Amino acid sequence: MKINSQKKPNIIVIFTDDLGYADIGVNNVTTDVKTPHIDLLAENGVRMTSGYITAPQCIPSRAGILTGRYQQKFGLDQNGTIPLPLDENLIPERLKKAGYVTGMSGKWHLDPNHGSKEWIKENIPNTTKDKNNIPKKLILPYKSLNRGFDYVFEGHLNNYFSNYNISDGKKIKPQMLKEKGYRLEIQTKAALSFIKKNAEKPFFFYLSYFAPHVPLEATNKYLDRFPEDMPERRRYALAMISAIDDGVGKIKEVLKKLQIEKNTLIFFISDNGAPLKIYKEDKPISFKGGAWNGSLNTPYLGEKGMLSEGGIRVPFIMNWPAILPKGKVYKKPVISLDVAATVISLAGLPKNKDLDGVDLIPFLTDTKKGEPHKYLFWRFWSQSAVRKGNYKFLKFGEREFLFDLSTKEHENRNLIKSFPKLAKKMKKRLIKWSYTLQKKGINLHTVGNEKKWFEYYFPSKTN
């Protein structure tokens, strides 16, 4: 079937939170994970083994996927800076121009909060550190309801800002709702009611699951699927991932019943790698501080907060029965920026020079040869990186690395002394890109746990 012989496809973006590369069964890394429905997305679609996110942290990575632009271009380099600027166009805003009805459920995290230090300093300079001092009238323009979404059920746990009932999909006056039940089932239910309500129109839905991010919580329905003789945090993470998987299965079931499954494109991507806290300590579930969330980045080095592969290479699947091949494994590098470019093209909208991604469909259907990207770039805290083909140049402060990611050693062997000319060329290209960003150049001042992480994963004595 040709794309232009049918109506515009429905689009669903499933975006998980802190889900590591290892923790979908189809990636064949671990044996304890159970994700049959997610696996089917890949078995009946395309699985990217070099799928990346734009940042190893939630706010910038969400800004990147929803705008289709490197978030550093508008100053949202990391958490603790600014909300997503109001002059940035988001996927739903663009798709509405093409006749799409749009919706979202789950985590938003792109509006002002007590951590938006730069924004607070500029907009409410006399405020205290109390997050409640940010006036609601200043927050409201940044909410999902005012960023192109027609239907919103925005929230993390049981409190949701919503303008529709998840029982029947009917619109209501925007309000805060207290929803009983398990957070992941609530977020799935919101997606299902939207789909049922809008099945006769082309639609876009952003399902932003708050999992397996801490706080870890799961009901016995999901915990009972996993043995008790494993680290408790691992068991809870697997249970939460299983709940997401059930949600994927229910979405597919509803799409089939409504006879729109074939013409619905589903993306499944994580916002960054898992936070291992280095040692993967099995702290009590009730622990309130920073802790391992139970997910895994194996076989890649590093974790959330790092530009090593463990922090930015994530589960990445596309499923579109009408167009995409079944069971294809795509090894060339792709990035979350490609979501916007792909769906805008499918919606029949003109190409936009502001977008940094590419339409992946021609590459996945073999109608276009070559690599989608000549270069992929990252900059986060004092880390920066560029990937070209199989090679990746990584800079942390003054330390520099060159890796061949096509080998089994991937980031376990620094090749910078073996290929100095290549490293120099890639570094030059990285620096050139950094000067296209709002905050120009490469930062060399390390912050937070960066030194601790890099010394553990990349010991200076050996690498």
C-alpha positions, 0 to 999 in steps of 0.5 A: 500500500502506498502512503498517498493512497490512504488517509493520513495515519494515526500516530501514537508516541509511547514515551517511557521514563527511565527505561533502560535499553536492556528492559524490553524482551526483544532486545535479548539482553536479560531473561527476567523481563516480560514484555510480550506486547512491546516485543510484538511491536518490534516483531511486526515492525522495526526495532532500532538498535542504535536509537538515541534520545537527545539528553540523558535527563527528562526535561531536555529529552522531552523538549527534544522529542516534542519540538523535533529540535536540539533543545540546546538551541533554545536554552533547555540544556538540562533540568534546573534551567527553564520550561519549554519556551512558548515560542517553540512549536510542538508536534501537536501544534503542527499536526492540528494544522493538518487536521489532526485531533491531539491528546496526551496522558501522563507526565508533562514536566515542561512547565515552570517548577521550583527547579526552573532557576533561570526562568524564575530569576527572569520572571519572578526575581523576588520569589523564594525557593518555595515552589508554591510561590510561582503564580498559577497564571504564569504556569498555565500558558506552559501546560499541555492544554495550551501547547497544542493538545486538544485532550489532556490528562496530565499527571504523574500519580493520582492527581491529574489536570484534565479536560476530559473524562477517561470513562467516556472521552467527553470534554469537561471544564479544565480542572484538577481531578483525583483519580483512584487506582494504579498510575500506569493503568490510569494513564493507559485508560486515558489513552484508550478513551481518547482513541475510542472517542476520536477513531474516525479522525486522524489523531495524535496521542502522546502517552507519557508513562511515568515508569519505571521512574521512582517512586517504585510502586506496583500492584500484586497483579504485576508483582506476582508475575515475577519471583520474590528471590530477586532484588526488590527494586528490580522486581518492582521495576519489572512489574511496572514495565509489565504494566506498561506492556499490558497497556501497549497490548490494550491499545493494540486491541482497541485499534484492531476492534476499531479497524484502524490498527493498520493505519496507526503508526506507533513509536515506543521510546524511552526518555533516557537510560536507567539511573543505576546510581553506579552500584545498583543498591537494593535500597528499600522501596520506601527510600526517599532519596536518589536510588536505582530504579531497578532498570538496566542499561546492559550491555552499555556503559553508564547511566542516566546523566551521562552521554555514554551509551547507557545514558542515551541509547534507549529502546526505540521501536516503530510499528505501522502495519500498513507500511513498515516491514515486519521484524526489521532490525535497523542498525543505523543511528536514529534519534528522537528528533526524527519523530517530529520530522517523520510525522509532519511529513506523513501529515502532508505538511511542508518540510520545516528547516527548523527541524533537526530530525529526518523522515525515517519512513523512506529509510525503513522501507528501503526507498532511500539509501544511505544513513539518515544522519551524517552526524548526531550531536549531544551536549549535557553539563560538561559532557559533549559527544558526536556520532558519525557512522560507527564512531563516537567522539566523547568529551568529558571536561578535559578527557576525550574518548573515541569509540567504535560502537560497532565492536563488542568492546564499544565504549570499553576501549578508547581508540583516540591514540589509534585514530588521532586524525579522526578524533580531531576531525570529529571534535572540530565538527562537534565544536562547530555545532556547539556554536549554533546553540543558544549557550555557545561552546563546550563547558569544561566545568564538571557538575554533580556526580559527573566525576564520580560516574566517569571515574567508575565507568571510565577509570582514568588509569586504564582509559 
